Amino acid sequence: MSWKKILFISIVCIILFISVYFILHRHNQSRQEPVVGSGNNVVTVTAFYDNRVTDEQIDFANTHYDFIAVGNAAVYQDRIQGPLIFQYQNLLQYKATFGFDQNHVYSNENMFCHNSSSTQENNRIIGTNGVWLMDRTDLVDENNPNALDHWVNYFAEVAKNTINTYNLDGLLIDLADNKINENNFGGLLPDNFSQERWKQATRTALQYIKTKLSDKLVVFNGVGWYNDEEQNLNVTDGGLWEVWAFRPTLNRYLGEEEWKRALEMTQQYKDNKKIVLVSKKPGLTEDIQTRMFLLSSYLLVNNKNVSLQMIDYSYSPNGKMQYYPEYDIDLGMPLGDYTEHNGIYKREFEKGIVLVNPDNSQSKSYSLDKEYSEVNPVGGGYVKEDGSWDGYLTYEPISNQ
């Protein structure tokens, strides 16, 4: 059975046949325009990787997002008002980047990874994206007089200077998972490479960076790759799960087991760590079923520390700024943690319930104990350069009448 299945509702018997999700509101409501501002139940996040975001888009972001990662803090420092601001830095690779002195980096060859078979300058390893692979094992004691001539030391110092100079709230460290995908580097790994050493170096680097930013939030992108990355949450303030629920390049659902693994990890760490769940899928804007499945899954485990970003991969791999009306759903406070019975995951809120069936091969039934309204979105997606955006939620009563 394909992922795109029909959602059956038996109104007479008040039994839901759940193929993917249901969000049910306890109050019958008519069609409504979206509430302006960050979602009531959803903690929202977006990223500005370049300098092309308009003032109108930033005005929209200021009233709709909780966290924003920026590539150039100097451009956005005074324009972003309200959301927490994180500086974005890439630990795995280097190109001319805000805050870094390129001459300094290029004058310290030890910062780069090398392979004797590489045809690049000094046998450096370069990615298929044309960006250098950097050596995260290159870390020395901070009291070493030449400490800033080493990659991790310099990376941390740049982050500290940028965040303090522009009064930012934290650092988002990209590509900080425990394993190198050699296919992204022409099949080359560093000479004398050890996966275990790289894994330990990742954890040590993250821990060192956090000590340099002890009063700021440090979140790394690298959770969910089956390489013990979750353990790195213990030395940082949180982690980002970038390929959640769907594999964007293959445009397919990753399956129930992978879905459950993300759910359990988030549940385990959410009280003490920031968790960012990111899902990318081509055609997501028009795919209401998938959007609501993702939102419902998120609501099973969300709290103030768990944030959500849904990206329509059709716009670009990184995604232009996108916003969806379901972010503004108001179910009130959760009444407890999620439960599971006969394959249906459920969480109760003050104003409704969330039901999710992660099995894309079989629908399941659920009996309601009172009248509800089914919540579904209309519109949403790309926020245009002029800041315009259109979307709202519908509330369809489910009754035994």
VENCOR-V622223 format. One record per residue. RES is the residue in three letters. PHI is phi in radians with two decimals (none if undefined). Layout:
res:phi
RES:PHI
RES:PHI
//
This chain:
res:phi
MET:none
SER:-1.33
TRP:-1.11
LYS:-1.46
LYS:-2.00
ILE:-1.36
LEU:-1.65
PHE:-1.65
ILE:-2.24
SER:-1.67
ILE:-1.30
VAL:-1.05
CYS:-1.62
ILE:0.94
ILE:-2.08
LEU:-1.68
PHE:-1.71
ILE:-1.63
SER:-1.57
VAL:-2.43
TYR:-2.68
PHE:-2.68
ILE:-2.03
LEU:-2.06
HIS:-1.78
ARG:-1.37
HIS:-2.00
ASN:-1.12
GLN:-2.37
SER:-1.52
ARG:-0.97
GLN:-2.28
GLU:-1.31
PRO:-1.18
VAL:-1.27
VAL:-1.35
GLY:2.09
SER:-1.02
GLY:-0.99
ASN:-1.22
ASN:-1.81
VAL:-1.81
VAL:-1.59
THR:-1.83
VAL:-2.49
THR:-2.56
ALA:-2.49
PHE:-1.99
TYR:-1.53
ASP:-2.27
ASN:-1.79
ARG:-1.70
VAL:-1.35
THR:-1.38
ASP:-1.07
GLU:-1.17
GLN:-1.17
ILE:-1.16
ASP:-1.03
PHE:-1.12
ALA:-1.07
ASN:-1.08
THR:-1.86
HIS:-2.20
TYR:-2.11
ASP:-1.73
PHE:-2.33
ILE:-2.36
ALA:-1.68
VAL:-2.20
GLY:-1.53
ASN:-2.30
ALA:-1.10
ALA:-1.11
VAL:-1.31
TYR:-1.92
GLN:-0.89
ASP:-1.57
ARG:-1.64
ILE:-1.57
GLN:-2.25
GLY:2.16
PRO:-1.17
LEU:-1.20
ILE:-1.97
PHE:-2.00
GLN:-1.34
TYR:-1.69
GLN:-2.46
ASN:-1.75
LEU:-1.37
LEU:-1.40
GLN:-2.30
TYR:-2.32
LYS:-2.47
ALA:-0.93
THR:-2.30
PHE:-0.95
GLY:1.65
PHE:-1.63
ASP:-1.61
GLN:-1.08
ASN:-1.09
HIS:-1.16
VAL:-1.08
TYR:-1.21
SER:-1.51
ASN:-2.15
GLU:-1.08
ASN:-1.13
MET:-1.24
PHE:-1.64
CYS:-1.55
HIS:-2.31
ASN:-2.43
SER:-1.08
SER:-1.58
SER:-1.26
THR:-1.67
GLN:-1.39
GLU:-0.91
ASN:0.98
ASN:1.07
ARG:-1.14
ILE:-1.68
ILE:-2.10
GLY:-1.39
THR:-1.13
ASN:-1.56
GLY:1.40
VAL:-2.07
TRP:-1.18
LEU:-1.53
MET:-1.79
ASP:-1.66
ARG:-1.33
THR:-1.43
ASP:-1.46
LEU:-2.42
VAL:-2.20
ASP:-1.00
GLU:-1.13
ASN:-1.46
ASN:-1.09
PRO:-1.07
ASN:-1.87
ALA:-1.01
LEU:-1.31
ASP:-1.55
HIS:-2.09
TRP:-1.00
VAL:-1.16
ASN:-1.04
TYR:-1.18
PHE:-0.96
ALA:-1.16
GLU:-1.18
VAL:-1.06
ALA:-1.05
LYS:-1.08
ASN:-1.11
THR:-1.12
ILE:-1.14
ASN:-1.28
THR:-1.11
TYR:-1.81
ASN:0.94
LEU:-1.54
ASP:-1.68
GLY:3.12
LEU:-2.24
LEU:-1.83
ILE:-1.67
ASP:-1.48
LEU:0.90
ALA:-2.02
ASP:-1.39
ASN:-1.49
LYS:-2.34
ILE:-1.64
ASN:-1.56
GLU:-1.11
ASN:-1.13
ASN:-1.42
PHE:-2.30
GLY:1.08
GLY:1.40
LEU:-1.75
LEU:-2.10
PRO:-1.00
ASP:-0.95
ASN:1.02
PHE:-1.22
SER:-2.23
GLN:-1.07
GLU:-1.16
ARG:-1.14
TRP:-1.13
LYS:-1.07
GLN:-1.16
ALA:-1.14
THR:-1.06
ARG:-1.14
THR:-1.13
ALA:-1.12
LEU:-1.09
GLN:-1.13
TYR:-1.13
ILE:-1.06
LYS:-1.13
THR:-1.13
LYS:-1.35
LEU:-2.20
SER:-1.09
ASP:-1.77
LYS:-2.15
LEU:-1.48
VAL:-2.14
VAL:-2.13
PHE:-1.99
ASN:-1.60
GLY:2.93
VAL:-1.59
GLY:1.80
TRP:-1.84
TYR:1.11
ASN:-2.18
ASP:1.12
GLU:-1.10
GLU:-1.03
GLN:-1.12
ASN:-1.24
LEU:-1.11
ASN:-1.26
VAL:-1.99
THR:-2.32
ASP:-1.69
GLY:2.87
GLY:-2.49
LEU:-1.97
TRP:-1.76
GLU:-1.41
VAL:-1.90
TRP:-1.78
ALA:1.31
PHE:-2.28
ARG:-1.65
PRO:-1.11
THR:-1.23
LEU:-1.77
ASN:0.95
ARG:-2.46
TYR:-1.23
LEU:-1.42
GLY:1.79
GLU:-1.14
GLU:-1.12
GLU:-1.16
TRP:-1.04
LYS:-1.15
ARG:-1.08
ALA:-1.14
LEU:-1.06
GLU:-1.20
MET:-1.12
THR:-1.09
GLN:-1.05
GLN:-1.19
TYR:-1.85
LYS:-1.14
ASP:-1.31
ASN:-2.15
LYS:-2.27
LYS:-1.39
ILE:-2.12
VAL:-1.98
LEU:-1.79
VAL:-2.10
SER:-2.21
LYS:-2.09
LYS:-2.71
PRO:-1.06
GLY:1.28
LEU:-1.12
THR:-1.01
GLU:-1.52
ASP:-1.63
ILE:-1.09
GLN:-1.05
THR:-1.16
ARG:-1.01
MET:-1.30
PHE:-1.11
LEU:-1.13
LEU:-1.09
SER:-1.09
SER:-1.09
TYR:-1.05
LEU:-1.16
LEU:-1.10
VAL:-2.23
ASN:-1.28
ASN:-2.67
LYS:-1.13
ASN:-1.63
VAL:-1.88
SER:-2.04
LEU:-2.30
GLN:-2.37
MET:-1.92
ILE:-2.19
ASP:-1.37
TYR:-1.20
SER:-1.24
TYR:-1.25
SER:-3.14
PRO:-0.96
ASN:-1.46
GLY:1.40
LYS:-1.29
MET:-1.11
GLN:-2.26
TYR:-2.49
TYR:-2.20
PRO:-1.08
GLU:-1.14
TYR:-1.06
ASP:-1.65
ILE:-1.11
ASP:-2.14
LEU:-1.81
GLY:1.35
MET:-1.32
PRO:-1.19
LEU:-1.69
GLY:2.82
ASP:-1.41
TYR:-1.25
THR:-2.19
GLU:-2.31
HIS:-2.58
ASN:0.95
GLY:1.46
ILE:-1.81
TYR:-1.67
LYS:-2.38
ARG:-2.42
GLU:-1.71
PHE:-2.17
GLU:-1.01
LYS:-1.96
GLY:3.04
ILE:-2.35
VAL:-2.06
LEU:-2.20
VAL:-2.36
ASN:-2.01
PRO:-1.40
ASP:-1.48
ASN:-1.48
SER:-1.96
GLN:-2.66
SER:-1.38
LYS:-2.33
SER:-1.83
TYR:-2.56
SER:-1.65
LEU:-1.55
ASP:-1.79
LYS:-2.78
GLU:-1.42
TYR:-2.40
SER:-2.08
GLU:-1.39
VAL:-1.74
ASN:-2.50
PRO:-1.63
VAL:-2.23
GLY:1.38
GLY:1.74
GLY:2.11
TYR:-1.09
VAL:-1.56
LYS:-1.24
GLU:-1.04
ASP:-1.50
GLY:1.44
SER:-1.39
TRP:-2.84
ASP:-2.35
GLY:3.10
TYR:-2.78
LEU:-1.87
THR:-1.93
TYR:-2.20
GLU:-1.80
PRO:-1.08
ILE:-1.98
SER:-2.40
ASN:-1.66
GLN:-1.44
//
